Amino acid sequence: MPEALALALSLAGLAATLAAAIARPRWLPEAAVAVGAAAALVAVGAVTVSRAGQAVGHLAPTIGFLAALLLLADGCRRDGLFRALGDMMARGSRDSPRRLLALVFAVASSVTVALGLDPTIVLLTPVVLATATRLRMSPEPDVYATVHLANSSSLLLPISNLTNLLVFTTSGLSFTGFAALMLAPTLAAVGVEWVVLNRFFAAELGRPPGRQAVPAAPHLPRLALAVLTATLAGFLAGSLFGVSPVWIAAAGAAAITVPALVRRTATASDLVRATQPSFLLFVLGLAVIVVAASDNGLAAAVRMVLPGGTSLPALLGIAAVSALLANLVNNLPAILIIAPVALASGPAALLAALIGVNVGPNLTYAGSLATLLWRRLLRAQDTDVNLGQFLRLGAVTVPAALAASTLMLWSGVKVGL
Amino acid sequence: MRALVWIVAETWQATVAAAAAFLPAEADVTLLYVRSDAETLARGARSALLGRSRHPVAEALDAISEQGARNLLADAQAALGHQAALDARSGRTEQEVVAAADTADLLVLARDQGHAHRGPRSLGPTVRYVVDHAPCAVLLIWPDAPSG
């Protein structure tokens, strides 16, 4: 098959998969489109069976890792971790909107770092909304902070964002090596968010609130906290002794899941649902489609656009291009497309690409322009969102956070972290 | 006299107290609260999670905000001490307030900052817009007790 035709077919498959994932028609699950498109590309010879098999085999441990992390987050929810965090923030805010925002920053960053972006968006955001509402404080600063930090603080660990996880095994970095290089960039991104959000919402945060009843001391979920602490310590220690983090994640998932099965607070089918099998298939299908597109010319095109090397301007360029691509096609396809090309310049370039695809989606509240446009086209419920305000916030925070984080990454590489 | 009393979450008590003190007993009072669009934002962020199934246990975001608005308006009505119409809206706050003030003779609202911050910054962008665009007379109160 001519390369141009194979490329065109692969890009069509990618477009169809993205369209299904964004539009979410009831009758056509996005996983079916992704797997179907991948199978079709193999069938017509746009990608060989062995190359597709290699991509799937390569990603399989990551998919297992992801499933374990999803189980871990679900166990924390079941154990009441998110409810307890809401009570803790309410109690700690002591009638100060600014103190509540500081606690939201601490909690949203911690949850994102330890459990990943998804639990922050899906499980923590409603808790933050409910907490601010209960305390009679405007929820905008806190909800904006949670949504922004789910992206900005997802730089730190390989488990903090699926984008990190997808490229972690090929990065050649150890778990602690990754964290050491990404610590300063994460702090820089969170610092930018703090400064910008505090100024942006100065009016809401400066209002003198009325007195509210102090909520009772939260009931801390001991099992969830113990398992989470042990798992994080395990990741760091395992990295020193050469134990693959997949096994640590699996142990953590088992430690929080088995007691629930024994006590019958969760059924086997609950647990299967928690691993989101259709999402795992979606990622595998997407990976094969991107390999087909990359092999047939997309990688060459990316190589022309993406700066090479690891000088500061090159890293800034990689972060910027990655952020733009993430806003065009969402962050998962963006990192799958960019990672192989960036990695040729070394792990620092790959981490710069991760800064771009992780922080970049804050430009729009829906993760990409495509998703945003679709939501605004079709869903009347979105017409009242103050889009101008969100875009202004994104336009201020994203370039500043990208620049600050990339500068920190470059400094870290320079001092030999 | 038709009076519109716009309350926000933090300073509703001061605003309602001012309304009770300044408005004549026969005034036709409407209490207005405009819900933020925070839950739309949260929903949008969820749609950014490409390929993830809709989470089965995710709480209904709208219900949280709707319940909060109902509770706030009920508390405000109780604090006001006499009959008032309740108006809960959602959308761009400043535009909703100005639109609601169209049929009012007087709009009662609070500054964003207390006495410690006298000056232009005591009005945030939303309150500033409402004061600038209100079609009726405006009673602008301080949200806290005067200090010293």
Interface residues (C-beta under 8 A of the other chain):
Chain A: L18 A21 I22 E30 A31 A34 R77 P97 L117 D118 I121 V122 L123 T125 P126 L129 A130 A132 T133 R134 R136 M137 S138 P139 E140 D142 V143 Y144 T146 V147 A150 A202 A203 E204 G206 R207 P208 P209 G210 R273 Q276 S278 F279 F282 V283 L286 N330 N331 L332 P333 P361 Y365 A366 G367 S368 T371 L372 R375 Q381 D382 D384 V385 N386 F390
Chain B: V8 A9 E10 T11 W12 Q13 A14 S36 D37 A38 E39 T40 L41 A42 R43 G44 A45 R46 S47 A48 L49 L50 G51 R52 S53 H55 P56 V57 A58 E59 L61 I64 S65 Q67 G68 L72 S90 G91 R92 D112 Q113 G114 H117 R121 L123 G124 P125 T126 V127 P143 D144
